[in-house]
Amino acid sequence: MKELFIKDLRNNTKCSLKCWIANKRESKNYLFLDVYDSTGRIQAVANKNQTKDYSKLIKLARESCIELNGNVVLNKDDLEFAIESFNVIAESTLQISPYPNEAGFNILDDKYGQQFITHQTFYIRNRLLTDVYYIKAIFKRELQNYFWSKGFVEFEPPTFTRQTLYDDSGAIWLNRDNQNISLSRCATFHLEPALMSFEKLFTITNSHADEKVKTNRHLIEYLHMKAEMAWVTLEELIELAKEMYYEVAVNTYNKCKEKIDNIVGEKIIKEKLEKLNPKNHKLITYDEAVSIIKDAGVEFEYGKSLTTKQEKIITKHFNENFVWVKYIPYTVEGFMFKRKEDNSFLTKTCDLIAPKGFGEILGCAEKMETYEEIISSMEQKNKMKDFDRYKDFAELHKFGLPPHGGIGMGIERAVKYLLNLSHVKFIKPFAIIKNSQINH
């Protein structure tokens, strides 16, 4: 088992280090290796006249796995590893361009997008990408900590289901024992039955969608947070979601400051966190959003969902702040969302729109609690033809289901905003986007 890592070298002198070669440079009598492990990187220096098998070391390709034996020395303010000898653990013979850790290579640059999607198996070791995955992991952990601290319980919904929140064309279908089942897109069907057990619960699971559009914020498989609560109103959900996203983002930054500053820049991330502060959020209705869009000279069909272009118009109207859009039409929402008392065309839902084109990140909704409401909505949404698939869920509304609601967040989208990235594909390991071939 490896016991010494690059992060530990400051407390060591003569030692052995297991690592990989990221880059190498050669001068007349010296070979300079940039080596890395899971905790960081360091420059290792081989002297032509002092390092054993120096000529063999020169020939090793980048990304080879090696064990270095030597001394840790302080060069100005930086540590260096002076190589006395080495062992080749696993030689790299694969030719790939650019190499994952090649000097000057920025994997987050869109010009490498296709190369990245095609060969994620190899590029996953890129140090910048590794930092993105690490930050996302911390964000997820902080999200879990937030909910546990608020008295929520983490719950496990199934991956396979026959129930779809929207129309069936958006689901990914499989056949098992002559029964069509889909990969879960939304955990709400399985969180609501558990309300009587826990009253407050959440889950963070993979969701799956047969996306019909190709944008910078859609994936076929993505990480989805769902939280469900009994005895809650839409207004209370909005306040909880505001606090949740902001607190989790700040805690993530505090734990990953160096990595985030390296990706985003300290000034930009602090501006982003300030925008995310709930005191700076704006709240409007769907009708007000439509008026803003039309006043900008853009045609809009009432009852449709907002496009990315229209979201940009709205956030620009409010000085590029976060905007909550409340009371979304039932024509674009799930069938179980509660209707507005004075206008049954509108639902008691609200979406959070991030500024500068980052778009919708999370949503809140009150849910229907009576059987009559659910049946009426299923009839409007053409779900009754498949009533057997929803029978138990519908009859749950006859079985003491209290007023309730939930929050849903796309975690890749939330992290994409924080890291100022161009596409969610950089945040999901082994991402799958529309029209891409799976190579893993």
N, C-alpha and C positions, 0 to 999 in steps of 0.2 A: 504494500500500500504506500502510495506517495504521501510523505509527511512534510516536505519542505516545498513551499510555493514562492513565487516571485514576491508576493506581498510580505513574506517573512525574511527576505534577504538582508534587510537593514540590521537585523539582530544576529547575523552570521558572518563568518569570515571564510574559512576554508570549508567547502561543502560540495555537494553534487546537486544538480538541478535537472529535472526532467521537463522538457519543453519542446516547442516547435519553432522552425525557422520562418520568420515572416519576410524578411528582406536581408540582402547581404551586399556589402561593398568591399572592394579590394584596393589596397594601396601597395606600394613597393614591398613592404615587409609585414604588413598587417592585413588581417581579414576582420571586418566588422559585421557582426550578425545582430539583427534585431530579432530577438526571440520572445516568445510569449507562452503563457499558460492561462488557465481560467481566471487568474487573479490580476493579471497585468502583463507588462512587457518591460524588457531591459536590454541594453546594448551589451553584447558579449564580444570580447576582443581576443583574437588569436594572433600570437607572435610567430612569424615564420621560423625563427630560430629557437623557439622555446616550446611550442605546442606540438605534441606528439601527433604524427600522421597529418600534418598540416596540409599536404597536397590532397589528401582524401577529403578533408573538410571543405576545401575550396570547391570540389566537384559536387557536393551535396546540393540537391535542388531545394528551392523554397517549399515550405510545408512539410519537409522531412521531420520526423520525430527523433529527437536525440537526447542523450544524457550528457551534460557537461560537468566536468570535474575541474575545480580551480578555486579562485579566491574572489571574494566580493571586495571591491575597492571603491573609494569615494573619489570621483573626478569632478572637481569644482563642487556643485551642489547635487550632482546626480550620481547614482550608483552605477557601477559597471561590473561585469563579470569577466575576470581574467582567466582564459581557458588554458589549462595545463594539458588535459587530455579529454577524450570524448568517446562515447559509444553510440553507434547508430542503432536506434530502436526499430524504426520503420522508415525506410527510404521512400521518398515521394518520386514516382516516375510518371505520374499523370501530367500531361500538358494541357493547361487551361489558361485562357487569356481573357481578361487580366486575372492574375493570381488573386485569391481572396483577400490577402493582406498586402498587396503590392503598394509601394509608396505612391502617394498621390491619387490612389483609386478611391472614389467615393461611391459606394454601392447604392446610396440613397439618391443618386443622380438618375433622373428618368431615362437618360440615354442608355443606361445599362439594364433597363427594366425587363426586356425580353430575355437577356442572358441570365438574369437573376431568376426569373420564373422557370426557365428551362432547366437550370442546374442548381436548384436550391440545396440539394444534398451536399454540394461542395462549398457553396457560398455561406452556409449557415455559420461557418467558423470565422467569418469576417468580424473584426473586433468592433466596428461601429454597429453592425447588426446585432452582435452579441449584447452590446450595451442596450439597444432598443428592447430586445427580448427580456433583459434583466429588469429594465424600468417597468415594462408591462407586468412582469411577475410581481414586482413590489406594489404596483398599482392594484393588482388583483388582491394581494394580501391585505393591503390597507382597506380595500372595499369590504373584505370579509370582516376585518377587525371593527370597521365602522358599524356594520349591522349587528355583530355580536354585542358591541358596547351599548346598542340601543334596545337590547332584549329580543332580537330576532334569532331564529334557529335556522341553520343551513339544512336544506331539504334536497332529496335526490329524485328528480323526475326521470321518466324513462326516455330513452333515445328513440325507440320505435313507438309509433302511434297511428291511429286511423283518423285523428281529429286535426283539422286544419283551421287556423284562425281566419285566413282569407280564402280565396278560391283555390281549388285543387291544383291549378296549373303552376302555382308558385312553390309547390312541394316537390321533394325528390322521392319517387315511389320505388318500392321493392315488392317482390312477390315471395311470400313465405307460406308454405302449405296451402297453396291456392287462395291465399288471402292477400289483397293489396294493402300494404302498410307504407307509411312514409317516415322519413327521418324527421325528428321533431324540429319544428321551426320556432315554436313558442311554448314555454313551460306552463303557461297560465292554466291550462286545462287540468293540470295535475297538482298545482299549488292550491287552487281554490278548495278542493276536497280536504286538504290538510289544515284549513283555517280553523276548523273546530277543534283541532288538536293543539295548535300552537298560537293561533291568532296573529302572530307576526312571524313570517318566514321569508327566506330568500334562497336563491340558487344562482350559481355561475356555471353554465354549461355551454357546450358547443351547440349552435343552431345551424340549420341547413336550409338553403333556399335555392330554387332553380331560377336564378336571377335573369330577368328579361332585358336588363339594361347593363351597360358597361360604363361605370363611372369610377371615380377615384375613392369612393367610399362604400362600394359593394363587393362582397366576397360570397362565394358559394357556401363556405363554411366559416363561421365566425363565433367569437366568444360573446355570450349574451348573459347579462345580469337581469334577473327578474326578482322583484320583491312584492309580496302580497300582504295586505293588512286587513283585519276586520275593524269595523267601527271607524272608518276614515272617510274624509271628504276630499274632493279634488283639490281644494285650497290647501289642505294639510299635506297632501301628497306633494304638491309643488314646493312648499316650504321645506319639506324633508329632502326632496331631490336637490334643491339648491344647495343646502348645507352639505349633503352627502358628496356631491361632485367637488365642491370647493375644498372641503376638509381633506378628502382623499388625495386630491391633486397637490395641496400644500404639503401633506405628510410625505407623499411620494417624492416631491422635490427635495424636502429636507433630508431624506435618506439617500438620494441619488444626485445630489447637487453637482458634483464634478462631472458625472456622465451627462446629465441634462444640459449643463452649461456648454459642454463640448459639442453637443449636437445642435442646440438651439442658439446659444449665446445668452449670457446672464441677463443682458438688458431685455431681450425679447421675451424670455420666459417670465421675467418679473412683470412685464406688461401684460402677458397672457393671464397670469394669475390674478392681476388686478382686474382685468375684464371679467374673470370668472367669479370674483367676489360678488355675492348675492346683492349687495347694496347697489351694484351697477346694472343689474338686470332690468329689462323692460318687459311689461306684460301687456299684450293686446289681444283682441279677439280675432277670430278668423275673418269676420266681416271687416274689421279695421285693416287687416292685412290685405284684403282684396282691394280696398280703397287706396291704400298706399301704392299697390302695384299698378292700378289703373291710372292714378295720378302721375305715375312715372311714364305714362304713354304706352304701357304694355297691355295687350289684350289678355283677358283671363276669363275662363269659363267657370262660373260659380258651381261649387260642388266637387271640384277637382283638387288633388293634392298640389302642394307647392313644388315647383321645380327648383333646381339649384340656382338658376338665374333669378327667379323670383325671390328666393331666400336672400340672395345677395342684395337685392333692391331693398328689402325690409331692414336688414342689419345696417346697411349704409344709411338708411333714413334715420336710424337711431345712433349715429356716430360710431358705427362698428362695435356695438355692444351686444351681449347676449339678449335674445328676444324670445319670450314665451308666447306661443300662439295658442289661444284657448278656444274651445268649442269647435272642433273639427267636424265637418259634415259626416254623417253616417255612411255616405256613399264611398268613402275612402278608408273607413275604419273597420275594425273587427266587429263581428255581429253581437258580442256580449257586452259591449260598452254602453253604459247608461245614457239615455237621451236627456237633453235639456228639458226641464219641466214646461217651459213656455214656447218651445220650438223643437218638435220631435225630429226635425231634419238635422239638428246639431247634437253632437255627443258631449258628454262631460269628460272631455279629454284635453290634453295640453302637451304640445311638443316644444322642446328647447332647441332653438336654432343658434348655432355658433357663428360668429362674425367671419367676414372675409372668405366666404365660400366653403367653410368647413361644414356648414349645414346642420341638419338634424342629428342630434347625439343621443337624446333620451326622450321618453314620453311618460306621461302619467294618465291614469284613467280610473274613473269610478266604474264599477261593474254592476250589471243588473242583478237583482236579488230575488225577483219573483219569477215563477214559472211562466206566467202569462206574458211578461216582458220578453223572455227568451224565445218563446214560441213565435210571438209576433215578429221579432227581429229575424228569426231563422226563415220565416216565410218571405220577408222582404229581401233577404240575402240568398234566396233559392237554396237553402240548406235542408229543407224538409224532405227532399228526395232521397237524402242520405241519413234520415233521422236515426236509423239503427246505430250509426257511428257515434251519434251525440246523445243517445237516449239517457245514459247514466248521468252525463254532465247536465243535461236539461233537468232531469228529475232531482238532481242535487238541490235545485231551487225549490223543491217541495219538502226539503229535509232539514229545515232549520238553518238555512244559509243566511248569515247576517249581512247588513250593509258592508261593502268592502271595496277595495281598489288596489291598484298596483303601479309599480314603476318598472320600466324596461330601459336598459342601456346597452348600446353596442360598445363593448370595451375597446375594440380597435379604433373606433371613431373617437372615443374620449381621449385615448392616448395620442392619436394622430394630431388632435388639436394641440395638446401640450407640447409635443415634439416638433410641431410645425412641419410635418412631413407631407409629401405630395400625394401619397396613396396608402390605403390601409394594408396593401399587400406586404409592406415592409414590417408590419407589426404582428402578423400571424405567421408563425413557423409553418413552412410548407403550404403557403397560401394557394388557393385556387380561385382564379378569376374567370369571368365569362369568356368562352371560346379558347381557353388555354388547355393544353393536353396535360393530364396528370402524369408526372414522371417520378412518382415516389410511392 
